[in-house]
Structures are given as C-alpha cells and as structure tokens.
C-alpha cells in the first residue's frame, strides 16, 4: 500500500509502498528505508502541530477553581484527550475530533479538550462542502460553556497552531472554502482579527498567485498539505481581499498581496477576456471607495487594479499605441463607463476609452462623447 513519506536527503514528499522495506526517491533517486522516510514525515507533523497539544501550564489561561478531588468524568476525559493527541500525531484528524468530542461529553469544561476539538475540526478539511457548518458547530459547542472566554482562548490557540503549521511548509485548504470562517472570527473576536488576516493572506497568495516568489518558495518547501485545493485559481478574490484590507495592520503586506493576486499574469487574463476576473477587480474598486476604508488603503487598491486592467507600465517590446489597440478589444463601452469613475484622471485610460467609444454603433469623431473624452485628454496633458 502506498503511503506518504519524506525523503531524508532532499526533504521532498514522496510515496513509498509499505509492503517493501526500502525504495527510491522519485525526486533525487536516493535509495531510502521506508521506516526512516515515514518517520521523517511524522516528525515534521509532530513539529508543527501535535507538540502544542500538550498545553503545558494551560491552567493559567483561564481563571477557574481547581477542585481538590477529581470531578466526575475527569479521569475518562483525560484518557480520551490523550487518545485525541495521539491521533493528531498520526494526522488522523477525524479520529482526533471524535476522541476530543467524547472527552467533552465526560467533562464539558475541559479546556485542553476544547482546544483539541478546535484543532482537529479546523484541520479536518476533506469534507469541504460542509466545512463552514462543521466549524460553526465547534464554535457553538465551546461558546455554550459557562465561561465565555473559552471560545476566544481556544481560537487564539488554534490560530497560533495554524500559523506554525504554515511556517514549516504546511499548506492549508483553499480560501474559497474558509473565507466564511475567517469573516466570522474577525467579526466575533476582534482581538484575533490580525492573526486571522495573516493566515488568510498567506492562503490567498499561495492558492491564487502560484508563480509569485513567495508562493513559489512555499511550493518548493511544502512537505505536507491539509485540505483540497481548487484545480485553478479563484475568479472572485475581492471578498478575501476586502477582509485583508480591513483587518491586516501591515501596509506592505496588503499592497504586495493585492498586486500578487491581480497584477501577476495579467496579460493572460486580458487576452482571454476573463470577464469574471475583470468584474471582480472593478467591484473591488467600488467597495473600497464607499468611505469605509482609509485613503491609503484605497490608493493601494486603485493603483493595483489600474496596473491590472490598464496594464500599467509598458509591457516588454510593446508600444503605448499597440497596448491601447489591444485593450480596446478587451473592454466594452459599458465597462469603460464603469471604470471611468476611478481612472478618469489617467491620460492612458482616456485614450483607451476613446478607442472603445469609436467601436460603438453610430459613434464618430464629431460625437459629443468623443469630444468630451478628447477634451479630458487635452486637459490632463497640459
């Protein structure tokens, strides 16, 4: 039976047949032991997730009286909790979730079990269609306890686990399946919004900008992944991007992420007239200019989307006139009217606008609209 392993030499994930004592790495060709390479994989997993499950000194996280004698069900709870931690070490998130759930049935206020069920729930992502409901059930189970801080502290702990998991080369589930969860976290637990935004920014970059330097490095160092990834990048990115702009504190991260998602490989999207991507970029501009966001954030988005839609910066071996003629075949007159609100102060945009207008039925060089656009170009040129 083929099992996931990690080559001890090149550190790449491979698959070996467990029926044989040894095999060859398909990446570097090294002859390796199955047991050694399997242990290499499990060691990486233990380094990123399960070691934290022990929760040493966890009693200091929540103020509650410790009874002199074990409460009823506490011993059984500890036993099931230990089983859950072991199953996490084996990357069996479904089994771990069931074990922690049984632990909470014995002792509903056990913090370690609450943290465990959150970790297992967030990392158990094969059932992507029901994932958001599944996580909501986890939250409700914890919030139903008498101590309101339980959910917040458990989530803080779990998000820390995910950040560590990602920093060690792990790959998380596609944002298209998790954006609802991150929105709920940032809305319900404001203290956690920065951490949630950092995780979502990482996932958006890796899944939707696969050829940027950051994403390429992540791909080359990836040793294991959690969840199903889409066959192609998402076409609608503004929902996640708006959450990042709203919650992330680092302006450099926000700008680099926005450019990674929208500018990279723009020529491919425009040549294929990817209407879904173009409409998503336009809608992002519209939602960013409602007055909810600070001017600096608005500037980042408008400049980025201009570089995407108007191919800001002359492409290699392309003249301005060639670019104008190309873009005039991409956009409709209705799209240009929609974009004028944001880019009317750009000379190049108005030149494209004029070309697109002339393609309309009945349009001519003496049309009032064409004269208006030319007057705008002249005004901006002075």
N, C-alpha and C positions, 0 to 999 in steps of 0.2 A: 504493500500500500504506500502510495506517495505521500510524504509528509514535508511540510515546510521546514527548512533548515537554513543556517547561515554559514557560509564558508569561513573558517577561521583565518584564512590568508587574506582574501580580498574583501571580506565583510559584506558580500552581496547575498541577498536572499535567493535560495535555490530550492529545488525539490529533490529528495532522495527517496529511494524505495526502502522502507523499514524492514523488508524481508532480507536485506543484504547488510553485512557488517560494514561495508565501505562502498564508496562510489567516487565519481569525478565531478568537480565543479564545472558547470557549463559555461562559466564566465572566464575563469583563469586556467582551467584544466588541471588543477591540483587534485591529487588522489587523497581523499579525506575519509575519516571514520564517520559513520552515521551517528554514533552516540555523541562524538565530540561536536559535530556540527549541529546536532539537535540541541545540545546543552548550550551552545553559543546563542541560539535563538532564544531559548528560555531565559538565559542570563540577561539578554537585552530587555526582555519584557519585565523581568523582575526589577531591573534597574530603573525602569520608567514608571511602573505602576504599583506593583504589589508591595514593595518595601514600605510605601507610605501607609498602607492599610493597617499596619500595626498600631499606628496612632498612640505612640508613647506620650505620656503626660496629657492625655486627652481630657482628663478631669478638669484641667484648668480652663478649658474653652467655654464651659457652661457652668454657671453657679448653681449647684444643686446639692442638697444634703446627701451625704453618703451614709446609708444605713449601717449600723454596727454589724448586723447579720444579713447575709444574702437574702434579697427579696425573692418571693415566689417566682419561679421560672427563670431566675437569673442564671443559674448554672446551665440549664438547657440552652438559653440564649447564647452564652459564651461558647458552648460546644458548636452550635450552628454557625456562629460568627467565625469561628476558627476554620470550619469547613469552607465557608464562603471565601475567606482569604486564600486558602489553598487553591481553590478553583480559579480565583483570579490569577494566581501564579501560573496556572496551566492555560490561561487565556480562554477559559470556559466561562464567558460572561453570563450565559443563560443559566447554567448551573449555579453560579455565584449569586445571581439575582434571587433564585429560588431559595437558596440557603439563607441569605440575609432576610428574606421575607418571612421564613419560618422563625428566624431569631426574633424578629419584631413581634410575631404572634405570641411568643413566650414572654417577651419583656418590651412593650411598645415604646418605652422612652430611652432605650439604649442608643447612645449617640454613635458609637462605633458601627452598629448595625445600620443606622440611618445613613451614615456616610458610605458604608459599603453598598447599600442598595442604590444609592445615587450613582456611585462609580460604575457599578455593574449595569445599571439602567442606561447611563449615558454612553457607555462603550459597547453595549449590546445593540448593534445597528443593522443587523441583517434584515429585520422586518421594517424596512424603511417607510412603507406605506402607512404604518400605524405608529411611527416613531414619536411624533409630537404628542399624541394622546398618551402614549406609554410614559413619556417623561412627565406629562401633567399629572398622571396617576401617582408617580413617585413624589412629586411636589406636594400633592394633596395628602398623601399618607403622612408625610413629615409635618405639614402645617396643621394637621388635625391634632397633634400632640398639645399638651398643656403649655409647653414652653415655645413661645412664638419664635424665639431666636434660633430654634433648631434648624429650620429650613435654610435660613441665611448662612449659618455657620457650616452646615453640610455642603451647601452650594459653593461657598468660598473654598472649602477644602477640595471639592471635586474639580473646580475650575483650575486650581493650582496643579492638580494631578494631570489634567489635560495639557496645560502649558509645558509641564515637564516631559510629558509623552511626546509632544511635538518637537521640543528642543533636542530630543535624542533621535530624531529622524522618523518618528512615527507619522502616519498620515491619517487624517481624520475624515469623517464622512462628508459628502458633498454639502455645501451650504444650502443648496436648494431644498434639502430635507430638514435642515436645522434652523433656518432663519427665524421661524416662529418661536422656537425655544429661546433663542438669544434675545428676541424682542421682548418676550415675557420676563426674562431675567433682568434686562436693563430697566424695564418699566416697574417691576415689583421690588427690585433690590438695587436701588441707586448706588449703593456702596460698591457693588460688583460690576458696574457698567464698564469701567475701564478694562478690567480683566476679560470680560466677555467680548468687548470690542477688539482686543488684541488677538484673541483666538479666532474670531470671525474674519479679521483682516488676513490672518495667515491662511485660512482655508480658502478665502476668495481668491487670493493671489495664486495659490498652488493649483486650484481646480480650474480657474478661468483665465490664467495668463501663463500657460505652461512653458513658454520659451523665454521668460524674463530670467535675469541672472539669479534672482532669489529662488524662483520656482525650479530652475534647472539644478541649482545646488541642492535643494530639498529632494528632488527626484533622484539625484545621484547618491545621496546619503540615506535614502529610505531603506529601512530594514524590515519593516512590517507596516501593515495598514489596517485601519478599522473602518468598516462600512463599505457600501457600494458607491463607486464613483460613476458619474454620467459618461456616456460614450463621447460626448462633445461638450464644450463649454456652454454655460447657460446663456440664453439670449437676453434675459431680463436681469440686470445687475443692480438697478437703482435701489431696490428695497434694502439690500445689504449695504450698499454704498451710503445711503442716507443714514443708516444706523451707525456706521463708522464715523461719518462726519459729525453726527450728533453726540457721540459718546467717547470717541478717542481723543486723547489730550495732545498727542504729538502731531504737529502740523506737517512735519516731513513725511511721516508715515502716511498721512491722509493724501498728500499730494502724490507720492510715489505709487501708492496703491491705485489711485484714480487713473493715473497715466498708464500703469501696467494693465489695467482692465480695459481701458478704452482706446489707447493710442497704439499699442503694440499690434502689428499685423493689420493695421487699418486698411491698407490698400486691398487686401484680400476681401475684407467685409464690404468695402465700397464697390469693388469690381463685381461682386456677386449681388449687388443691390440688396443687401441684407436689411430689409425693411424693419424687422423686429429689433435689430440692434440699433438702427438709426432712430426709431421711435423711442426706444428705451433711453438713449442718450438725450434726446430732446426733452422727454418727460423729466429726466433728472434735472435739467436746467430749470424747467418750470417749477418743480417742487423746491429747488434750492433758493428760488427768488420770491418766496412767499412772505419773507420778512422774519422767518423763524431762525435763520442761521446768520452768524456774524459775517461782516463783509469779507474777511479774509478767506473764510470757507467758500463763500460764493465765488470769489476770484479764482480759487483753485479749480473749482468745477467748470466755470465758464471758459477759462483758458485751456483746460484739458479737452473739453468737448469741442472747442473751436479747432484745436490741433487734430482731433479725430475727424470731424465732419468736413472741415475745410483743408485738411492735410497741411496744417501749419508747418512752415519750413519747407523749402523746395526739396522734393524727392530727388535722389541722385539721378543725374542725366535727364532731368525733366525741367522744361522752362515753365514760367508762370502761365504763358498762353496755353501750353499743352495741358497744364493742370486745370485751367478754367474750362477748357473744352471737354475734358474728361468729366469733371464734376457736374457740368451742365447736362450730362446724360444720366447722372445718378438720381438727381432730385427732381421732384415735381414742383410746379409753381406753388401749390398749396403748402408743401413742406418748407419752401423758402420763405413764404409769408410767415409761417410759424416760427422760423428761426430768426427772422429779422428783428424781433424783439430783443434778442440777446447780442446779435453780432452786427447791428446796423452801423456801428462805429468803425468797422473794419473796411478798408478800401477793397481788399480782395473779395470779401463776401459780396459787396455790392456789384463787383464785376461779374461774379458768378450769377448773381441774382438777375442781372441784365440779360445774360445769355439764356438763362432758363425762361425768362419772360418772353423773349423773342420766339421761343418754340411754341408759344400758345397760339391757338387758332384766333386769327384776327389781329394779332399783335403786329406792330410795325415800329419803325424808328421815330414816327411822329406821335405815337400813343402817349397820352398824358402820364401813364405809369412809367413808361420807359424814360421820358424826360425827367420825371421825378428822381428816378434812380441815378441817371447821369448827373443831375444837379447835386445829388448827395456825394457822388464820387469826386466831382469838382471841388465841393466844399471841403472834403477830407484831404484832398491833395494840396490845398493851399496852406 
